[in-house]
Amino acid sequence: MQIGVYGSGYLGTVVSACLADFGSPVSCCHEDSSRMVEMSQGKVPFHEKNLADMIRRNVRSGRLSYSTDVDAFARKAQIIFLAEDSNQHLASLCRRIAASSQRAPILVVMTPGPVGTSSALEASLKEAGLKATLVTQPTFFTAGCAVEDFNWPDRIVLGTSSSEAVLALKQVFHPLVMRGVPVIVTNHETVELLRVASTAFLATKISFINEIANLCERVNADAINLSLALGLDKKIAPRCLQPGAGMGGIFAETDMDSLAKLATENGIVMKVLGAAREVNEDLTGHLISKLSAAMHAIEGKQVGMLGLAFKPNTNAVEGSSAVRLAETLVAQGAKVRAYDPVAMANAKLHLNGQVHYCDSAYAAVEGVDALVVGTGWPEFRSLDFDRIKHLVKHAVIIDTKNLLDASRLRAMGFEYVGVGRRDVAQARAASV
């Protein structure tokens, strides 16, 4: 079965490569010829773990091809996944593909859209006298883990009234179905609401553990051990129950905006969602307080920032607590030196030259009054902290991700400040 994927951005790139890796012939299409050429060479315009190798492997095997001819693409593929990052031209794209196809195609809408998008697309096709079967299928990717999330999903959710489409998609996702991944079939609106509700629930979970972490610092409890024990409850689960990590990602803010807008339009006040977003936004202020207590002031101080991406294994900085922290530090008169293994190019677009970018972690910490771990890159654990201690002006570490070995660093003479633990800086501030 020939599969088509339309999209040259994050979703299209991941979906086309992963489907080809299942063993099916996949054609990825977009009218941007330069992007298609780059993709066929394995030159991915963003950082995503294992993705470039997967693309090169499947291109060499002949399972994955790239095209700019939309009409030929529509005639050849039996199932087409619409996986653009934006839904701006989704209606016209559906009409063009349906008009070019030799038979009524199965169009799988993966592009995020507000509730009602797929029903509106069906109405648009009917009005134009075109035939196609629409299926809504949300993606639940986490940047940095998208390939893993695609291959090991918690569930497959399909919005459609067509049993034939369900059978066809079960064949496409046969490796996952045979592994026992649940397949849930419902209507378009339920699936569209599910996607944004999942994001909102995740934001609530993250915000809750960060509020508990604040309380831990006041009562001398340890948020790391608390979150581990709490997460082992089967009803809660440990994933994303880690203090210090703010909610971020490519679609996180737009998903929550979409859900809040939908609620407002229908006269619903979502107090829990509003509170979760408020806690998430307040995280930067809490981290600034930690830095101020550790350095005695912000203005005029040098701060070294290790990590700018919103999480490891991605170069995405949308919603990054590290970027927000850097912006706030600069606004309060600090000078920031920053290093990230892959995200500095994207960070520059957000920070507009406000920080000094360094080519290594050691360059970023040279002469600083405090070192901040902004992203939990595993490689930061293996840094030479003996060397770092001689490079910094003051041996202060603010670990916003609780990544490093606190006991070891304190034994080396660092003032180590984590999140959700009552340490020296918090005790000093409390006494004052």
Sequence and secondary structure as in RCSB ss.txt:
>XXXX:A:sequence
MQIGVYGSGYLGTVVSACLADFGSPVSCCHEDSSRMVEMSQGKVPFHEKNLADMIRRNVRSGRLSYSTDVDAFAR
KAQIIFLAEDSNQHLASLCRRIAASSQRAPILVVMTPGPVGTSSALEASLKEAGLKATLVTQPTFFTAGCAVEDF
NWPDRIVLGTSSSEAVLALKQVFHPLVMRGVPVIVTNHETVELLRVASTAFLATKISFINEIANLCERVNADAIN
LSLALGLDKKIAPRCLQPGAGMGGIFAETDMDSLAKLATENGIVMKVLGAAREVNEDLTGHLISKLSAAMHAIEG
KQVGMLGLAFKPNTNAVEGSSAVRLAETLVAQGAKVRAYDPVAMANAKLHLNGQVHYCDSAYAAVEGVDALVVGT
GWPEFRSLDFDRIKHLVKHAVIIDTKNLLDASRLRAMGFEYVGVGRRDVAQARAASV
>XXXX:A:secstr
  EEEE SSHHHHHHHHHHHHTT  EEEE S HHHHHHHHTT  SS BTTHHHHHHHHHHHTSEEEE  HHHHHH
H SEEEE  S  TTHHHHHHHHHHH SS  EEEE S   TTHHHHHHHHHHHTT   EEEE      TT HHHHH
HS S EEEE S HHHHHHHHHHTHHHHHTT  EEEE HHHHHHHHHHHHHHHHHHHHHHHHHHHHHHHHT  HHH
HHHHHHTSTTT STT  TT     TTHHHHHHHHHHHHHHTT   HHHHHHHHHHHHHHHHHHHHHHHHHS STT
 EEEEE  SSSTTB   TT HHHHHHHHHHHTT EEEEE SS HHHHHHHHTT SEE SSHHHHTTT SEEEE S
  GGGGGS HHHHHHHSSS EEEETT  S HHHHHHTT EEE SSS  HHHHHHHH 
